[in-house]
Amino acid sequence: MIKQLCKVGNSNALILDKPILELLGLEEDDQVQLTIQDGALIVTPAFPKLVDSGVIKEKLDIVMKKRKGVLKRLAK
C-alpha cells in the first residue's frame, strides 16, 4: 500500500486508514513504537491489544478491496 505524507506544521504525518488502525488494534491517541530495520519503517502498537482473527480478516478484506488496483500494480 502506498501512502502520501501530509504536511502538519513543521512536520510530516502519515495518515492511517481506519481499517489499518483496527487491524493493528489501535484507536485515536494510542501510542505506537517506530523501528527502522534495513531501511524500512516498522510501526507497531506500543501496548498491543488482542484482536479477534475474524475481525482481522474482515478489515483486511476491506483494505484489499479498496486498494485492489494499487496491489495489482505492485504485484507486476
N, C-alpha and C positions, 0 to 999 in steps of 0.2 A: 504494500500500500504506500502510495506517495502522498505526503502531506506538505503543505506550504507553511513556512514560518511567517508569523504576523508580528508587525512592529507594535510594541506596548511600551510607551515611554522611551527610555534609553535602551531597552532590551528587546529581545525577540521571544515570541511564545509559540509553542506547539499546541494546537488545539486538538484535543482528543474527542472523537465522536462518542456519544452516549453508549452505543453498543460495545465499544472498546473498553470504556470505563467499567461497564458491567461485566465484561469478560475477565477483567483484572480484579473485580470485586472492589472497585474504587467508587467513591462518591465525591461530590464537590467538597473542597477544603481538606481532603485526605492528603497525607504526605506520601511522596514516592522517593525511592532510592535511585540515584543515577549512577551508572557504572559505565566506564569506557573500556572496551575489550577489543583488541585487534582493529581499532579504528571505528568500531560500532558503538553507538549509544544504546545502552540497555536500561529500560525503565521498569522498575518492579515496585510493588506496593511496599512501603516501609513497615507496615503492620498488616501482613496478609490475613484475609478472611477466607473461610471456606466458601466455595461457590459450587452449587449443585451442578453435576455434569450435564443434566438436561438443559439447564439454563445456559450453560456454556455453548452447547450445540445450537440452541435456538438463536443466541446472539451472534454466533459465528456465521450462521446461515444468513442473517440479516446483512452482515458486513459483506459476505461473499456476493450476495445478490446486488447490493448497492455498488460494489466496486468490481463487478464482473468484467467490464471492458478493460480496466487497468490490469487486472490479474491475468487476462488473456494475453495482453501485450507483453507483460513481464515474462510470461511463460515461453514466449517465442525466442 
